[in-house]
Amino acid sequence: MLEEFYSRVIGILASIWRSFGSPRIAGAQKAVDAAKSLWSKKDQAKSAGTGLPARARNAIIAVGGVVVAIVLVWFVFSLVAGDDDSDEPELATLPTPTPFTGPVYLTEIQAIDHALQAARDNGLESSEFEQIARRITFGEFAEAIGQKDRAERGLLETATETEVWAVAFAGDVELGLSNGESVVYDNLTVILDALTAQV
């Protein structure tokens, strides 16, 4: 009974090996025949006190181990190698990048540079000042300064949906008026169109 079990195991492993299109293993049939001849000597096995002689066990383990190892190696290489039928490089399958055609807004650094020039032209005198910049819609800025109603009615120069940079400076500001007088402030906010940098 044990003899039939081991013969079936070796037969199954050999059929798996052959099903992958692999060549026959030289000497495999000899090893199976040797194992069968050892199994037929039941008297020797019984006198040794085991169901199978040591040589038969070693032969089965060796043949089975070789077959399993070869099947595993073949399987791993088939997974790693993949399909090598295509001669085209992998990069050829990537999509062609489409150039960006949307609006290009000012960066924060560009906005601060333009806003500083406008602030200097409008009376920012301090050599040391602090600034903060945010990109928002003009409608959000109008709401922050309490002019939302006028902005929504179109009474201000800019449409409410226009993207703007709001750059606020804290420092000494002396703003010249049209009548020749001047007014002193401690801050100045410059609003720039985020696309055109128009103040």
C-alpha positions as CSV (number, residue, x, y, z in Angstrom):
1,M,0.0,0.0,0.0
2,L,2.8,2.4,0.8
3,E,4.5,1.3,-2.4
4,E,1.5,2.4,-4.4
5,F,1.3,5.7,-2.6
6,Y,4.9,6.6,-3.4
7,S,4.6,5.4,-7.0
8,R,1.6,7.7,-7.5
9,V,3.4,10.7,-5.9
10,I,6.3,10.2,-8.2
11,G,4.0,9.7,-11.2
12,I,2.0,12.9,-10.4
13,L,5.2,15.0,-10.0
14,A,6.5,13.6,-13.3
15,S,3.3,14.4,-15.1
16,I,3.3,17.9,-13.7
17,W,6.9,18.3,-15.0
18,R,5.9,17.0,-18.5
19,S,2.7,19.1,-18.6
20,F,4.8,22.3,-18.7
21,G,6.6,21.0,-21.8
22,S,9.8,20.2,-20.0
23,P,12.0,17.4,-21.2
24,R,12.2,14.0,-19.4
25,I,14.7,13.8,-16.6
26,A,17.5,11.5,-17.4
27,G,17.6,8.6,-15.0
28,A,14.2,9.3,-13.4
29,Q,12.6,6.1,-14.7
30,K,15.7,4.1,-13.4
31,A,15.2,5.7,-10.0
32,V,11.5,4.7,-9.9
33,D,12.3,1.2,-11.0
34,A,15.0,0.9,-8.4
35,A,12.6,2.1,-5.7
36,K,10.0,-0.4,-6.9
37,S,12.5,-3.3,-6.8
38,L,13.4,-2.4,-3.2
39,W,9.8,-2.2,-2.2
40,S,9.2,-5.7,-3.6
41,K,11.7,-7.1,-1.0
42,K,9.1,-7.0,1.8
43,D,11.0,-9.5,3.9
44,Q,14.0,-7.3,4.1
45,A,11.8,-4.3,5.1
46,K,10.0,-6.3,7.7
47,S,13.2,-7.7,9.2
48,A,14.5,-4.1,9.5
49,G,11.4,-3.2,11.4
50,T,10.2,-0.5,9.0
51,G,7.8,-0.5,6.1
52,L,10.5,0.8,3.7
53,P,14.2,0.2,3.4
54,A,16.5,3.1,3.9
55,R,17.8,3.0,0.3
56,A,14.3,3.2,-1.1
57,R,13.3,6.1,1.1
58,N,16.5,8.0,0.1
59,A,15.8,7.3,-3.6
60,I,12.2,8.5,-3.4
61,I,13.2,11.7,-1.5
62,A,16.0,12.4,-4.0
63,V,13.9,12.0,-7.1
64,G,10.9,13.8,-5.6
65,G,13.1,16.7,-4.4
66,V,14.8,17.1,-7.8
67,V,11.5,17.1,-9.6
68,V,9.9,19.6,-7.1
69,A,13.0,21.9,-7.2
70,I,13.0,21.9,-11.0
71,V,9.3,22.7,-11.2
72,L,9.7,25.5,-8.7
73,V,12.7,27.0,-10.5
74,W,10.9,26.8,-13.9
75,F,7.8,28.5,-12.3
76,V,9.8,31.4,-10.8
77,F,11.6,32.0,-14.0
78,S,8.4,32.0,-16.0
79,L,6.9,34.7,-13.7
80,V,10.0,36.9,-13.7
81,A,10.8,36.6,-17.4
82,G,7.2,37.5,-18.5
83,D,6.3,37.7,-22.2
84,D,9.4,38.4,-24.3
85,D,7.6,38.2,-27.6
86,S,7.3,42.0,-28.1
87,D,10.4,43.7,-29.5
88,E,9.1,47.2,-28.6
89,P,10.5,48.9,-25.6
90,E,8.1,49.5,-22.7
91,L,8.5,53.3,-22.9
92,A,6.8,53.2,-26.3
93,T,3.5,52.3,-24.7
94,L,3.4,55.4,-22.5
95,P,1.1,58.1,-23.6
96,T,2.5,61.2,-25.2
97,P,2.4,64.1,-22.7
98,T,0.0,66.9,-23.6
99,P,1.3,70.4,-23.2
100,F,-0.4,72.4,-20.5
101,T,-2.7,75.0,-22.2
102,G,-4.5,76.4,-19.2
103,P,-3.9,79.8,-17.5
104,V,-0.6,80.4,-15.9
105,Y,-1.0,82.4,-12.7
106,L,1.7,84.5,-11.0
107,T,3.6,82.7,-8.3
108,E,3.6,84.1,-4.8
109,I,7.2,85.4,-5.3
110,Q,6.3,87.1,-8.6
111,A,3.2,88.6,-7.0
112,I,5.1,90.0,-4.0
113,D,7.7,91.5,-6.4
114,H,5.1,93.3,-8.4
115,A,3.1,94.3,-5.3
116,L,6.2,95.8,-3.6
117,Q,7.0,97.9,-6.7
118,A,3.4,99.2,-6.6
119,A,3.5,99.8,-2.9
120,R,6.8,101.8,-3.3
121,D,5.1,103.9,-6.0
122,N,2.2,104.5,-3.7
123,G,4.1,105.7,-0.6
124,L,5.5,102.7,1.2
125,E,8.6,104.3,2.8
126,S,9.8,101.8,5.4
127,S,12.9,99.9,4.6
128,E,11.8,97.2,7.0
129,F,8.3,95.9,6.7
130,E,6.3,92.7,7.0
131,Q,4.1,91.3,4.2
132,I,1.6,88.5,3.7
133,A,0.1,87.3,0.4
134,R,-2.9,85.2,-0.5
135,R,-4.4,84.2,-3.8
136,I,-8.2,84.6,-3.7
137,T,-11.0,85.8,-5.9
138,F,-11.8,89.5,-6.1
139,G,-15.2,88.7,-4.7
140,E,-13.6,87.2,-1.5
141,F,-11.4,90.3,-1.1
142,A,-14.4,92.6,-1.6
143,E,-16.3,90.7,1.1
144,A,-13.3,91.0,3.5
145,I,-13.3,94.8,3.1
146,G,-17.1,95.2,3.3
147,Q,-17.6,95.9,-0.4
148,K,-19.3,92.6,-1.4
149,D,-22.6,94.3,-2.5
150,R,-20.8,96.8,-4.7
151,A,-18.6,94.1,-6.2
152,E,-21.7,91.9,-7.0
153,R,-23.4,94.9,-8.7
154,G,-20.3,95.5,-10.8
155,L,-19.5,98.9,-9.3
156,L,-15.9,98.0,-8.7
157,E,-13.2,97.8,-11.4
158,T,-12.8,94.0,-11.3
159,A,-15.3,91.1,-11.8
160,T,-15.9,89.1,-8.6
161,E,-14.7,85.8,-10.1
162,T,-11.3,87.2,-11.1
163,E,-8.3,85.5,-9.4
164,V,-6.2,88.1,-7.6
165,W,-3.2,88.2,-5.3
166,A,-3.9,90.3,-2.2
167,V,-0.5,91.4,-0.7
168,A,-0.6,93.3,2.5
169,F,2.4,95.3,3.8
170,A,2.8,96.6,7.4
171,G,5.1,99.6,7.6
172,D,5.2,103.4,7.3
173,V,3.1,104.5,4.4
174,E,2.7,108.2,3.3
175,L,0.1,108.4,0.6
176,G,0.1,111.6,-1.5
177,L,-3.3,113.0,-2.3
178,S,-4.3,114.8,-5.5
179,N,-4.6,118.2,-3.6
180,G,-1.0,118.1,-2.6
181,E,-1.6,116.9,1.0
182,S,-0.4,113.5,2.3
183,V,-1.9,110.9,4.6
184,V,0.2,108.6,6.8
185,Y,-0.8,104.9,7.3
186,D,0.8,101.9,9.0
187,N,-0.2,99.4,6.3
188,L,-0.9,99.1,2.6
189,T,-2.7,96.4,0.6
190,V,-2.0,95.9,-3.1
191,I,-4.4,93.8,-5.2
192,L,-2.9,92.3,-8.4
193,D,-4.7,90.4,-11.2
194,A,-3.2,86.9,-10.8
195,L,-2.9,86.5,-14.5
196,T,-1.8,89.9,-15.8
197,A,-0.2,91.4,-12.7
198,Q,-2.2,94.5,-13.3
199,V,-2.7,96.5,-10.0
